[in-house]
């Protein structure tokens, strides 16, 4: 087998004629041409083999063996004897009006799936940032046509397209990204949801405690059960406990104050998961203040409520917690009680199903990494494309 055939296999250029290969410490220059064959005139359809002239183009290709690969392509320009039109021969590796091969574009897009910085990917493959963005725009993610059975909605701080916050929709049942919306306004979300024809197919909507979203979901999905994610509920209780600790901490001697601050994790942990040493430290802390001891036991009551196995059990434990919190008269728990009064119905729905906002919150964290690596996105469409590239 000729050496050029082995070179073609090595560089995956088996449909071309390799005439020469030159290498440097950082680059590989491959000189090639296409086999001569009849071509059809794009104007009149006449088949011709008449060559008008040759021209050489330098094309960037996917890196090989750690070096940048350049293809010096000697391309033919054919002449049509009927209409006298000049046209280039077809070259499958290269899109029209491009100097970057198709496989290089796909390779760059593949690297972007690893949440790398666009500038670093562009430097790795040897193309400009603007060229990489143009290749990203070739990968389109249109609006979905059907809503999922379990819809999760949340918001995140994206600062893209002139809007501070963007909205995210996910399929909480199958753990898939559904769509990214340019803003979180009620008007825009209404217009977005209005176009879907299968709104009655949505059976669950998972969300945080947002009254605008709740009213909107009630209007558009009458057959759906609204579920409040448990994580957002627990935060109110831990915030209340933390506020009690901070209030008591300010009244203590500076040495004890530092000890309390460093031991805050002991207060927030489940009691049955503490070691003997931490249980002793906990007992010392709770002896400093009756209010702190009361707040801690309220937290433990709420943790037991969150561990309920059924809606009936959860409703009973939640009522017991509410009565205990009201009896404590701790001002730090007023916000928690108000929240439970407004949202307990939707919180209890979480005990009838296994759907949470966990995947959505994890996606939001991934989006923060993408945004931080890029030092932010001004163009929303580029931001949305990058999110879909990395998360689908």
Short mmCIF file of the C-alpha atoms (twelve columns), coordinates in Angstrom:
data_MODEL
# 
_entry.id   MODEL 
# 
loop_
_atom_site.group_PDB 
_atom_site.id 
_atom_site.type_symbol 
_atom_site.label_atom_id 
_atom_site.label_alt_id 
_atom_site.label_comp_id 
_atom_site.label_asym_id 
_atom_site.label_seq_id 
_atom_site.Cartn_x 
_atom_site.Cartn_y 
_atom_site.Cartn_z 
_atom_site.pdbx_PDB_model_num 
ATOM 1   C CA . UNK A 1   0.000   0.000  0.000   1 
ATOM 2   C CA . UNK A 2   1.430   3.480  -0.882  1 
ATOM 3   C CA . UNK A 3   2.569   5.689  1.996   1 
ATOM 4   C CA . UNK A 4   -0.017  8.303  1.003   1 
ATOM 5   C CA . UNK A 5   -2.758  5.759  1.703   1 
ATOM 6   C CA . UNK A 6   -1.499  5.256  5.265   1 
ATOM 7   C CA . UNK A 7   -1.353  9.026  5.732   1 
ATOM 8   C CA . UNK A 8   -4.929  9.317  4.485   1 
ATOM 9   C CA . UNK A 9   -6.073  6.728  7.036   1 
ATOM 10  C CA . UNK A 10  -4.140  8.421  9.840   1 
ATOM 11  C CA . UNK A 11  -5.678  11.842 9.123   1 
ATOM 12  C CA . UNK A 12  -9.079  10.336 8.149   1 
ATOM 13  C CA . UNK A 13  -8.840  11.892 4.683   1 
ATOM 14  C CA . UNK A 14  -9.416  8.755  2.661   1 
ATOM 15  C CA . UNK A 15  -11.467 10.390 -0.133  1 
ATOM 16  C CA . UNK A 16  -8.719  12.799 -1.184  1 
ATOM 17  C CA . UNK A 17  -5.293  12.628 -2.826  1 
ATOM 18  C CA . UNK A 18  -2.522  13.608 -0.402  1 
ATOM 19  C CA . UNK A 19  0.396   15.055 -2.307  1 
ATOM 20  C CA . UNK A 20  2.691   16.144 0.523   1 
ATOM 21  C CA . UNK A 21  2.864   16.552 4.338   1 
ATOM 22  C CA . UNK A 22  5.071   19.087 6.126   1 
ATOM 23  C CA . UNK A 23  5.366   19.356 9.916   1 
ATOM 24  C CA . UNK A 24  6.717   21.829 12.466  1 
ATOM 25  C CA . UNK A 25  6.801   21.703 16.244  1 
ATOM 26  C CA . UNK A 26  3.209   22.927 16.475  1 
ATOM 27  C CA . UNK A 27  1.623   22.477 13.045  1 
ATOM 28  C CA . UNK A 28  0.927   19.874 10.358  1 
ATOM 29  C CA . UNK A 29  0.486   21.129 6.787   1 
ATOM 30  C CA . UNK A 30  -1.164  18.662 4.425   1 
ATOM 31  C CA . UNK A 31  -1.260  19.377 0.702   1 
ATOM 32  C CA . UNK A 32  -4.127  17.628 -1.058  1 
ATOM 33  C CA . UNK A 33  -6.565  17.618 -3.947  1 
ATOM 34  C CA . UNK A 34  -9.753  15.784 -4.915  1 
ATOM 35  C CA . UNK A 35  -9.865  13.059 -7.583  1 
ATOM 36  C CA . UNK A 36  -10.947 14.450 -10.927 1 
ATOM 37  C CA . UNK A 37  -14.492 13.476 -11.850 1 
ATOM 38  C CA . UNK A 38  -17.430 14.826 -13.886 1 
ATOM 39  C CA . UNK A 39  -19.463 17.633 -12.278 1 
ATOM 40  C CA . UNK A 40  -22.934 18.988 -12.975 1 
ATOM 41  C CA . UNK A 41  -23.289 22.653 -13.790 1 
ATOM 42  C CA . UNK A 42  -25.391 24.351 -11.083 1 
ATOM 43  C CA . UNK A 43  -26.907 26.728 -13.680 1 
ATOM 44  C CA . UNK A 44  -27.959 24.540 -16.606 1 
ATOM 45  C CA . UNK A 45  -27.355 20.997 -15.348 1 
ATOM 46  C CA . UNK A 46  -24.835 20.038 -18.040 1 
ATOM 47  C CA . UNK A 47  -22.262 17.405 -17.027 1 
ATOM 48  C CA . UNK A 48  -18.730 18.609 -17.688 1 
ATOM 49  C CA . UNK A 49  -15.095 17.662 -17.009 1 
ATOM 50  C CA . UNK A 50  -13.625 20.805 -18.526 1 
ATOM 51  C CA . UNK A 51  -11.315 22.537 -16.020 1 
ATOM 52  C CA . UNK A 52  -11.050 26.328 -16.058 1 
ATOM 53  C CA . UNK A 53  -8.241  26.789 -13.469 1 
ATOM 54  C CA . UNK A 54  -6.867  25.764 -10.042 1 
ATOM 55  C CA . UNK A 55  -6.817  27.729 -6.808  1 
ATOM 56  C CA . UNK A 56  -5.334  26.813 -3.408  1 
ATOM 57  C CA . UNK A 57  -7.164  27.416 -0.110  1 
ATOM 58  C CA . UNK A 58  -5.720  26.956 3.382   1 
ATOM 59  C CA . UNK A 59  -8.302  25.260 5.608   1 
ATOM 60  C CA . UNK A 60  -8.170  24.667 9.350   1 
ATOM 61  C CA . UNK A 61  -8.948  21.103 10.375  1 
ATOM 62  C CA . UNK A 62  -9.318  19.196 13.628  1 
ATOM 63  C CA . UNK A 63  -6.005  19.004 15.605  1 
ATOM 64  C CA . UNK A 64  -4.006  15.812 15.119  1 
ATOM 65  C CA . UNK A 65  -1.317  14.342 17.432  1 
ATOM 66  C CA . UNK A 66  -1.337  17.509 19.540  1 
ATOM 67  C CA . UNK A 67  -0.634  19.796 16.594  1 
ATOM 68  C CA . UNK A 68  -2.777  22.190 14.582  1 
ATOM 69  C CA . UNK A 69  -3.723  20.698 11.214  1 
ATOM 70  C CA . UNK A 70  -3.907  22.864 8.065   1 
ATOM 71  C CA . UNK A 71  -5.171  21.525 4.755   1 
ATOM 72  C CA . UNK A 72  -3.716  23.164 1.633   1 
ATOM 73  C CA . UNK A 73  -6.505  22.261 -0.730  1 
ATOM 74  C CA . UNK A 74  -5.795  22.668 -4.460  1 
ATOM 75  C CA . UNK A 75  -9.328  22.995 -5.755  1 
ATOM 76  C CA . UNK A 76  -10.492 22.857 -9.354  1 
ATOM 77  C CA . UNK A 77  -12.781 25.345 -11.005 1 
ATOM 78  C CA . UNK A 78  -14.795 23.783 -13.775 1 
ATOM 79  C CA . UNK A 79  -16.151 25.451 -16.896 1 
ATOM 80  C CA . UNK A 80  -19.553 24.652 -18.391 1 
ATOM 81  C CA . UNK A 81  -19.334 24.499 -22.227 1 
ATOM 82  C CA . UNK A 82  -23.055 25.283 -22.607 1 
ATOM 83  C CA . UNK A 83  -23.607 28.367 -20.422 1 
ATOM 84  C CA . UNK A 84  -19.934 29.252 -19.799 1 
ATOM 85  C CA . UNK A 85  -20.411 29.283 -15.993 1 
ATOM 86  C CA . UNK A 86  -17.370 28.692 -13.784 1 
ATOM 87  C CA . UNK A 87  -17.925 26.738 -10.555 1 
ATOM 88  C CA . UNK A 88  -15.844 24.932 -7.924  1 
ATOM 89  C CA . UNK A 89  -15.832 21.198 -7.391  1 
ATOM 90  C CA . UNK A 90  -17.618 19.823 -4.356  1 
ATOM 91  C CA . UNK A 91  -15.546 19.203 -1.206  1 
ATOM 92  C CA . UNK A 92  -17.435 17.210 1.473   1 
ATOM 93  C CA . UNK A 93  -15.237 18.310 4.394   1 
ATOM 94  C CA . UNK A 94  -15.877 21.997 3.891   1 
ATOM 95  C CA . UNK A 95  -19.203 23.914 4.082   1 
ATOM 96  C CA . UNK A 96  -19.781 26.632 1.508   1 
ATOM 97  C CA . UNK A 97  -17.999 29.954 2.159   1 
ATOM 98  C CA . UNK A 98  -16.056 28.476 5.123   1 
ATOM 99  C CA . UNK A 99  -12.359 28.026 5.898   1 
ATOM 100 C CA . UNK A 100 -13.052 25.646 8.796   1 
ATOM 101 C CA . UNK A 101 -13.893 21.997 8.202   1 
ATOM 102 C CA . UNK A 102 -17.191 20.572 9.383   1 
ATOM 103 C CA . UNK A 103 -15.509 18.131 11.731  1 
ATOM 104 C CA . UNK A 104 -13.512 20.940 13.357  1 
ATOM 105 C CA . UNK A 105 -16.778 22.769 14.044  1 
ATOM 106 C CA . UNK A 106 -18.297 19.651 15.610  1 
ATOM 107 C CA . UNK A 107 -15.154 19.075 17.675  1 
ATOM 108 C CA . UNK A 108 -15.318 22.621 19.057  1 
ATOM 109 C CA . UNK A 109 -19.008 22.192 19.892  1 
ATOM 110 C CA . UNK A 110 -18.153 18.905 21.642  1 
ATOM 111 C CA . UNK A 111 -15.571 20.668 23.822  1 
ATOM 112 C CA . UNK A 112 -18.184 23.246 24.811  1 
ATOM 113 C CA . UNK A 113 -20.317 20.443 26.291  1 
ATOM 114 C CA . UNK A 114 -17.681 20.139 29.035  1 
ATOM 115 C CA . UNK A 115 -18.544 23.678 30.220  1 
ATOM 116 C CA . UNK A 116 -15.185 25.072 29.139  1 
ATOM 117 C CA . UNK A 117 -14.640 28.746 28.481  1 
ATOM 118 C CA . UNK A 118 -15.463 29.735 24.883  1 
ATOM 119 C CA . UNK A 119 -12.201 31.623 24.571  1 
ATOM 120 C CA . UNK A 120 -10.138 28.648 25.769  1 
ATOM 121 C CA . UNK A 121 -11.960 26.286 23.382  1 
ATOM 122 C CA . UNK A 122 -11.352 28.687 20.509  1 
ATOM 123 C CA . UNK A 123 -7.639  28.791 21.394  1 
ATOM 124 C CA . UNK A 124 -7.484  24.991 21.650  1 
ATOM 125 C CA . UNK A 125 -8.890  24.410 18.166  1 
ATOM 126 C CA . UNK A 126 -7.223  27.461 16.611  1 
ATOM 127 C CA . UNK A 127 -10.224 29.519 15.559  1 
ATOM 128 C CA . UNK A 128 -11.546 32.909 16.589  1 
ATOM 129 C CA . UNK A 129 -14.182 33.406 19.276  1 
ATOM 130 C CA . UNK A 130 -16.561 34.994 16.760  1 
ATOM 131 C CA . UNK A 131 -16.203 31.968 14.462  1 
ATOM 132 C CA . UNK A 132 -16.999 29.652 17.347  1 
ATOM 133 C CA . UNK A 133 -20.118 31.648 18.203  1 
ATOM 134 C CA . UNK A 134 -21.225 31.398 14.569  1 
ATOM 135 C CA . UNK A 135 -20.811 27.624 14.733  1 
ATOM 136 C CA . UNK A 136 -22.829 27.595 17.969  1 
ATOM 137 C CA . UNK A 137 -25.622 29.439 16.203  1 
ATOM 138 C CA . UNK A 138 -25.744 26.645 13.635  1 
ATOM 139 C CA . UNK A 139 -26.856 24.286 16.427  1 
ATOM 140 C CA . UNK A 140 -30.422 25.369 17.053  1 
ATOM 141 C CA . UNK A 141 -32.632 24.383 19.964  1 
ATOM 142 C CA . UNK A 142 -36.193 25.325 19.005  1 
ATOM 143 C CA . UNK A 143 -39.042 25.738 21.432  1 
ATOM 144 C CA . UNK A 144 -40.486 22.351 22.500  1 
ATOM 145 C CA . UNK A 145 -43.854 21.393 21.086  1 
ATOM 146 C CA . UNK A 146 -45.313 19.485 24.045  1 
ATOM 147 C CA . UNK A 147 -45.293 20.146 27.764  1 
ATOM 148 C CA . UNK A 148 -44.040 17.366 30.068  1 
ATOM 149 C CA . UNK A 149 -46.276 15.528 32.525  1 
ATOM 150 C CA . UNK A 150 -44.306 16.946 35.472  1 
ATOM 151 C CA . UNK A 151 -43.239 20.553 34.935  1 
ATOM 152 C CA . UNK A 152 -40.753 22.301 37.208  1 
ATOM 153 C CA . UNK A 153 -40.296 26.074 37.109  1 
ATOM 154 C CA . UNK A 154 -37.687 28.260 38.770  1 
ATOM 155 C CA . UNK A 155 -35.630 31.375 38.143  1 
ATOM 156 C CA . UNK A 156 -31.928 32.218 38.159  1 
ATOM 157 C CA . UNK A 157 -29.798 35.332 37.885  1 
ATOM 158 C CA . UNK A 158 -28.479 35.313 34.329  1 
ATOM 159 C CA . UNK A 159 -28.034 39.017 33.480  1 
ATOM 160 C CA . UNK A 160 -28.484 38.244 29.783  1 
ATOM 161 C CA . UNK A 161 -30.401 40.092 27.081  1 
ATOM 162 C CA . UNK A 162 -30.908 43.133 29.295  1 
ATOM 163 C CA . UNK A 163 -32.810 41.137 31.923  1 
ATOM 164 C CA . UNK A 164 -31.450 40.440 35.401  1 
ATOM 165 C CA . UNK A 165 -33.330 37.160 35.883  1 
ATOM 166 C CA . UNK A 166 -34.205 34.335 33.510  1 
ATOM 167 C CA . UNK A 167 -36.699 31.501 34.032  1 
ATOM 168 C CA . UNK A 168 -35.935 27.801 33.683  1 
ATOM 169 C CA . UNK A 169 -38.399 25.007 32.893  1 
ATOM 170 C CA . UNK A 170 -37.453 21.351 33.378  1 
ATOM 171 C CA . UNK A 171 -39.044 17.925 33.112  1 
ATOM 172 C CA . UNK A 172 -38.863 16.884 36.773  1 
ATOM 173 C CA . UNK A 173 -39.982 13.330 36.019  1 
ATOM 174 C CA . UNK A 174 -37.313 12.489 33.424  1 
ATOM 175 C CA . UNK A 175 -34.681 14.956 34.680  1 
ATOM 176 C CA . UNK A 176 -34.388 16.867 31.423  1 
ATOM 177 C CA . UNK A 177 -33.967 20.527 30.604  1 
ATOM 178 C CA . UNK A 178 -37.159 21.742 28.930  1 
ATOM 179 C CA . UNK A 179 -36.488 25.390 28.090  1 
ATOM 180 C CA . UNK A 180 -34.818 28.633 29.164  1 
ATOM 181 C CA . UNK A 181 -36.907 31.818 29.019  1 
ATOM 182 C CA . UNK A 182 -35.367 35.291 28.558  1 
ATOM 183 C CA . UNK A 183 -37.168 36.745 31.577  1 
ATOM 184 C CA . UNK A 184 -39.334 35.701 34.506  1 
ATOM 185 C CA . UNK A 185 -42.185 38.186 34.060  1 
ATOM 186 C CA . UNK A 186 -45.731 36.908 34.359  1 
ATOM 187 C CA . UNK A 187 -46.717 38.401 30.997  1 
ATOM 188 C CA . UNK A 188 -43.932 36.639 29.116  1 
ATOM 189 C CA . UNK A 189 -44.540 33.269 30.781  1 
ATOM 190 C CA . UNK A 190 -48.263 33.581 29.992  1 
ATOM 191 C CA . UNK A 191 -47.484 34.219 26.314  1 
ATOM 192 C CA . UNK A 192 -45.045 31.322 26.283  1 
ATOM 193 C CA . UNK A 193 -47.438 28.785 27.821  1 
ATOM 194 C CA . UNK A 194 -50.397 29.966 25.749  1 
ATOM 195 C CA . UNK A 195 -48.998 28.366 22.585  1 
ATOM 196 C CA . UNK A 196 -48.971 24.812 23.981  1 
ATOM 197 C CA . UNK A 197 -51.986 22.694 23.145  1 
ATOM 198 C CA . UNK A 198 -51.464 19.906 25.701  1 
ATOM 199 C CA . UNK A 199 -51.828 21.961 28.875  1 
ATOM 200 C CA . UNK A 200 -54.282 19.412 30.274  1 
ATOM 201 C CA . UNK A 201 -51.564 16.750 30.117  1 
ATOM 202 C CA . UNK A 202 -49.565 18.449 32.879  1 
ATOM 203 C CA . UNK A 203 -50.326 16.573 36.113  1 
ATOM 204 C CA . UNK A 204 -47.767 18.101 38.504  1 
ATOM 205 C CA . UNK A 205 -46.082 21.499 38.747  1 
ATOM 206 C CA . UNK A 206 -43.060 21.657 41.069  1 
ATOM 207 C CA . UNK A 207 -41.967 25.116 42.195  1 
ATOM 208 C CA . UNK A 208 -40.763 27.229 45.071  1 
ATOM 209 C CA . UNK A 209 -42.992 29.567 47.063  1 
ATOM 210 C CA . UNK A 210 -43.710 32.172 44.407  1 
ATOM 211 C CA . UNK A 211 -47.252 33.547 44.438  1 
ATOM 212 C CA . UNK A 212 -47.053 34.779 40.829  1 
ATOM 213 C CA . UNK A 213 -46.064 31.329 39.586  1 
ATOM 214 C CA . UNK A 214 -48.728 29.681 41.737  1 
ATOM 215 C CA . UNK A 215 -51.552 31.835 40.359  1 
ATOM 216 C CA . UNK A 216 -50.247 31.345 36.827  1 
ATOM 217 C CA . UNK A 217 -50.043 27.573 37.165  1 
ATOM 218 C CA . UNK A 218 -53.579 27.424 38.562  1 
ATOM 219 C CA . UNK A 219 -54.845 29.332 35.539  1 
ATOM 220 C CA . UNK A 220 -53.044 27.366 32.823  1 
ATOM 221 C CA . UNK A 221 -52.957 23.890 34.341  1 
ATOM 222 C CA . UNK A 222 -56.321 23.229 36.048  1 
ATOM 223 C CA . UNK A 223 -55.644 19.470 36.168  1 
ATOM 224 C CA . UNK A 224 -52.213 19.827 37.750  1 
ATOM 225 C CA . UNK A 225 -51.232 19.416 41.403  1 
ATOM 226 C CA . UNK A 226 -48.893 22.150 42.618  1 
ATOM 227 C CA . UNK A 227 -46.016 20.792 44.691  1 
ATOM 228 C CA . UNK A 228 -43.747 22.978 46.811  1 
ATOM 229 C CA . UNK A 229 -40.191 21.682 46.971  1 
ATOM 230 C CA . UNK A 230 -39.266 20.563 50.506  1 
ATOM 231 C CA . UNK A 231 -35.863 22.249 50.451  1 
ATOM 232 C CA . UNK A 232 -37.393 25.721 50.325  1 
ATOM 233 C CA . UNK A 233 -39.609 24.877 53.309  1 
ATOM 234 C CA . UNK A 234 -36.744 23.662 55.527  1 
ATOM 235 C CA . UNK A 235 -34.848 26.900 54.926  1 
ATOM 236 C CA . UNK A 236 -37.475 28.921 56.817  1 
ATOM 237 C CA . UNK A 237 -37.009 26.791 59.942  1 
ATOM 238 C CA . UNK A 238 -33.211 26.824 59.785  1 
ATOM 239 C CA . UNK A 239 -33.258 30.589 59.226  1 
ATOM 240 C CA . UNK A 240 -35.452 30.995 62.312  1 
ATOM 241 C CA . UNK A 241 -33.075 28.867 64.399  1 
ATOM 242 C CA . UNK A 242 -30.089 30.816 63.099  1 
ATOM 243 C CA . UNK A 243 -31.740 34.125 64.011  1 
ATOM 244 C CA . UNK A 244 -32.373 32.882 67.561  1 
ATOM 245 C CA . UNK A 245 -28.733 31.769 67.820  1 
ATOM 246 C CA . UNK A 246 -27.512 35.165 66.613  1 
ATOM 247 C CA . UNK A 247 -29.751 36.978 69.106  1 
ATOM 248 C CA . UNK A 248 -28.484 34.882 72.016  1 
ATOM 249 C CA . UNK A 249 -24.921 35.044 70.744  1 
ATOM 250 C CA . UNK A 250 -24.852 38.853 70.961  1 
ATOM 251 C CA . UNK A 251 -25.606 38.654 74.696  1 
ATOM 252 C CA . UNK A 252 -22.720 36.306 75.503  1 
ATOM 253 C CA . UNK A 253 -19.099 36.878 76.473  1 
ATOM 254 C CA . UNK A 254 -16.805 37.212 73.407  1 
ATOM 255 C CA . UNK A 255 -15.185 33.816 74.062  1 
ATOM 256 C CA . UNK A 256 -18.540 32.030 74.174  1 
ATOM 257 C CA . UNK A 257 -19.697 34.066 71.192  1 
ATOM 258 C CA . UNK A 258 -16.892 32.666 69.038  1 
ATOM 259 C CA . UNK A 259 -17.676 29.157 70.247  1 
ATOM 260 C CA . UNK A 260 -21.340 29.533 69.302  1 
ATOM 261 C CA . UNK A 261 -20.460 30.828 65.838  1 
ATOM 262 C CA . UNK A 262 -18.068 27.968 65.154  1 
ATOM 263 C CA . UNK A 263 -20.566 25.386 66.424  1 
ATOM 264 C CA . UNK A 264 -23.541 26.505 64.327  1 
ATOM 265 C CA . UNK A 265 -23.390 23.291 62.262  1 
ATOM 266 C CA . UNK A 266 -24.070 21.275 65.381  1 
ATOM 267 C CA . UNK A 267 -27.343 23.141 65.847  1 
ATOM 268 C CA . UNK A 268 -28.404 22.630 62.237  1 
ATOM 269 C CA . UNK A 269 -27.526 18.918 62.043  1 
ATOM 270 C CA . UNK A 270 -29.970 16.095 62.782  1 
ATOM 271 C CA . UNK A 271 -29.640 15.156 66.436  1 
ATOM 272 C CA . UNK A 272 -29.492 11.429 65.678  1 
ATOM 273 C CA . UNK A 273 -26.506 11.996 63.387  1 
ATOM 274 C CA . UNK A 274 -24.316 13.766 65.962  1 
ATOM 275 C CA . UNK A 275 -21.348 12.066 67.601  1 
ATOM 276 C CA . UNK A 276 -21.036 11.735 71.384  1 
ATOM 277 C CA . UNK A 277 -18.648 14.672 71.452  1 
ATOM 278 C CA . UNK A 278 -21.015 16.885 69.476  1 
ATOM 279 C CA . UNK A 279 -23.986 15.834 71.616  1 
ATOM 280 C CA . UNK A 280 -22.088 17.013 74.691  1 
ATOM 281 C CA . UNK A 281 -21.262 20.320 72.989  1 
ATOM 282 C CA . UNK A 282 -24.912 20.663 71.975  1 
ATOM 283 C CA . UNK A 283 -26.081 20.188 75.557  1 
ATOM 284 C CA . UNK A 284 -23.693 22.917 76.742  1 
ATOM 285 C CA . UNK A 285 -25.001 25.305 74.078  1 
ATOM 286 C CA . UNK A 286 -28.666 24.676 74.841  1 
ATOM 287 C CA . UNK A 287 -28.086 25.302 78.545  1 
ATOM 288 C CA . UNK A 288 -27.092 28.886 77.753  1 
ATOM 289 C CA . UNK A 289 -30.610 29.957 76.760  1 
ATOM 290 C CA . UNK A 290 -34.160 28.552 77.069  1 
ATOM 291 C CA . UNK A 291 -35.076 30.300 73.802  1 
ATOM 292 C CA . UNK A 292 -32.242 28.538 71.968  1 
ATOM 293 C CA . UNK A 293 -33.269 25.201 73.436  1 
ATOM 294 C CA . UNK A 294 -36.878 25.792 72.358  1 
ATOM 295 C CA . UNK A 295 -35.833 26.829 68.842  1 
ATOM 296 C CA . UNK A 296 -33.629 23.737 68.549  1 
ATOM 297 C CA . UNK A 297 -36.430 21.378 69.572  1 
ATOM 298 C CA . UNK A 298 -38.765 23.102 67.105  1 
ATOM 299 C CA . UNK A 299 -36.200 22.440 64.393  1 
ATOM 300 C CA . UNK A 300 -36.060 18.767 65.362  1 
ATOM 301 C CA . UNK A 301 -39.873 18.589 65.277  1 
ATOM 302 C CA . UNK A 302 -39.850 19.995 61.757  1 
ATOM 303 C CA . UNK A 303 -37.172 17.519 60.654  1 
ATOM 304 C CA . UNK A 304 -39.419 14.703 61.890  1 
ATOM 305 C CA . UNK A 305 -42.278 16.207 59.886  1 
ATOM 306 C CA . UNK A 306 -40.099 16.200 56.776  1 
ATOM 307 C CA . UNK A 307 -39.384 12.478 57.288  1 
ATOM 308 C CA . UNK A 308 -43.094 11.567 57.139  1 
ATOM 309 C CA . UNK A 309 -43.981 8.620  54.906  1 
ATOM 310 C CA . UNK A 310 -47.494 9.712  53.959  1 
ATOM 311 C CA . UNK A 311 -49.632 12.823 53.629  1 
ATOM 312 C CA . UNK A 312 -51.742 11.828 56.643  1 
ATOM 313 C CA . UNK A 313 -48.700 11.448 58.865  1 
ATOM 314 C CA . UNK A 314 -47.205 14.680 57.512  1 
ATOM 315 C CA . UNK A 315 -50.417 16.652 58.146  1 
ATOM 316 C CA . UNK A 316 -50.530 15.431 61.753  1 
ATOM 317 C CA . UNK A 317 -46.871 16.262 62.439  1 
ATOM 318 C CA . UNK A 318 -47.128 19.631 60.700  1 
ATOM 319 C CA . UNK A 319 -50.108 20.621 62.854  1 
ATOM 320 C CA . UNK A 320 -48.195 19.589 65.974  1 
ATOM 321 C CA . UNK A 321 -45.215 21.716 64.873  1 
ATOM 322 C CA . UNK A 322 -47.431 24.748 64.196  1 
ATOM 323 C CA . UNK A 323 -49.012 24.496 67.658  1 
ATOM 324 C CA . UNK A 324 -45.592 24.132 69.292  1 
ATOM 325 C CA . UNK A 325 -44.183 27.123 67.380  1 
ATOM 326 C CA . UNK A 326 -47.183 29.271 68.294  1 
ATOM 327 C CA . UNK A 327 -46.846 28.293 71.970  1 
ATOM 328 C CA . UNK A 328 -43.133 29.163 71.998  1 
ATOM 329 C CA . UNK A 329 -43.901 32.803 71.105  1 
ATOM 330 C CA . UNK A 330 -40.458 33.153 69.542  1 
ATOM 331 C CA . UNK A 331 -40.568 36.174 67.204  1 
ATOM 332 C CA . UNK A 332 -38.047 34.528 64.834  1 
ATOM 333 C CA . UNK A 333 -40.594 31.831 63.924  1 
ATOM 334 C CA . UNK A 334 -43.368 34.249 62.876  1 
ATOM 335 C CA . UNK A 335 -42.230 34.297 59.238  1 
ATOM 336 C CA . UNK A 336 -42.139 30.492 59.248  1 
ATOM 337 C CA . UNK A 337 -45.679 30.273 60.646  1 
ATOM 338 C CA . UNK A 338 -46.943 32.786 58.078  1 
ATOM 339 C CA . UNK A 339 -45.355 30.759 55.307  1 
ATOM 340 C CA . UNK A 340 -46.946 27.537 56.555  1 
ATOM 341 C CA . UNK A 341 -50.333 29.234 56.786  1 
ATOM 342 C CA . UNK A 342 -50.119 30.278 53.141  1 
ATOM 343 C CA . UNK A 343 -48.477 27.210 51.625  1 
ATOM 344 C CA . UNK A 344 -49.192 24.163 53.836  1 
ATOM 345 C CA . UNK A 345 -51.662 22.730 51.288  1 
ATOM 346 C CA . UNK A 346 -48.992 22.689 48.560  1 
ATOM 347 C CA . UNK A 347 -46.265 21.533 50.942  1 
ATOM 348 C CA . UNK A 348 -48.334 18.488 51.913  1 
ATOM 349 C CA . UNK A 349 -48.760 17.647 48.217  1 
ATOM 350 C CA . UNK A 350 -45.059 16.759 48.194  1 
ATOM 351 C CA . UNK A 351 -45.834 13.723 50.372  1 
ATOM 352 C CA . UNK A 352 -48.184 12.314 47.717  1 
ATOM 353 C CA . UNK A 353 -45.479 12.179 45.027  1 
ATOM 354 C CA . UNK A 354 -41.727 11.856 44.681  1 
ATOM 355 C CA . UNK A 355 -41.132 14.918 42.500  1 
ATOM 356 C CA . UNK A 356 -38.862 17.715 43.735  1 
ATOM 357 C CA . UNK A 357 -36.976 20.711 42.380  1 
ATOM 358 C CA . UNK A 358 -33.686 18.902 42.958  1 
ATOM 359 C CA . UNK A 359 -32.833 18.506 39.271  1 
ATOM 360 C CA . UNK A 360 -33.815 22.126 38.568  1 
ATOM 361 C CA . UNK A 361 -31.652 23.444 41.414  1 
ATOM 362 C CA . UNK A 362 -28.752 21.299 40.203  1 
ATOM 363 C CA . UNK A 363 -29.230 22.701 36.695  1 
ATOM 364 C CA . UNK A 364 -29.174 26.229 38.109  1 
ATOM 365 C CA . UNK A 365 -25.824 25.475 39.757  1 
ATOM 366 C CA . UNK A 366 -24.468 24.183 36.434  1 
ATOM 367 C CA . UNK A 367 -25.711 27.355 34.712  1 
ATOM 368 C CA . UNK A 368 -23.825 29.446 37.286  1 
ATOM 369 C CA . UNK A 369 -20.627 27.583 36.366  1 
ATOM 370 C CA . UNK A 370 -21.235 28.207 32.649  1 
ATOM 371 C CA . UNK A 371 -21.895 31.877 33.291  1 
ATOM 372 C CA . UNK A 372 -18.852 32.284 35.555  1 
ATOM 373 C CA . UNK A 373 -16.512 30.564 33.076  1 
ATOM 374 C CA . UNK A 374 -17.674 32.923 30.342  1 
ATOM 375 C CA . UNK A 375 -17.560 36.005 32.613  1 
ATOM 376 C CA . UNK A 376 -21.242 36.483 31.800  1 
ATOM 377 C CA . UNK A 377 -23.341 36.560 28.621  1 
ATOM 378 C CA . UNK A 378 -24.886 39.688 27.142  1 
ATOM 379 C CA . UNK A 379 -26.650 37.909 24.278  1 
ATOM 380 C CA . UNK A 380 -29.490 35.726 25.559  1 
ATOM 381 C CA . UNK A 381 -29.590 33.421 22.518  1 
ATOM 382 C CA . UNK A 382 -25.884 32.633 22.904  1 
ATOM 383 C CA . UNK A 383 -26.474 32.003 26.609  1 
ATOM 384 C CA . UNK A 384 -29.431 29.718 25.923  1 
ATOM 385 C CA . UNK A 385 -27.546 27.774 23.231  1 
ATOM 386 C CA . UNK A 386 -24.580 27.311 25.537  1 
ATOM 387 C CA . UNK A 387 -26.801 26.000 28.346  1 
ATOM 388 C CA . UNK A 388 -28.462 23.479 26.043  1 
ATOM 389 C CA . UNK A 389 -25.101 22.431 24.601  1 
ATOM 390 C CA . UNK A 390 -23.732 21.684 28.062  1 
ATOM 391 C CA . UNK A 391 -26.810 20.146 29.682  1 
ATOM 392 C CA . UNK A 392 -28.494 18.082 26.940  1 
# 
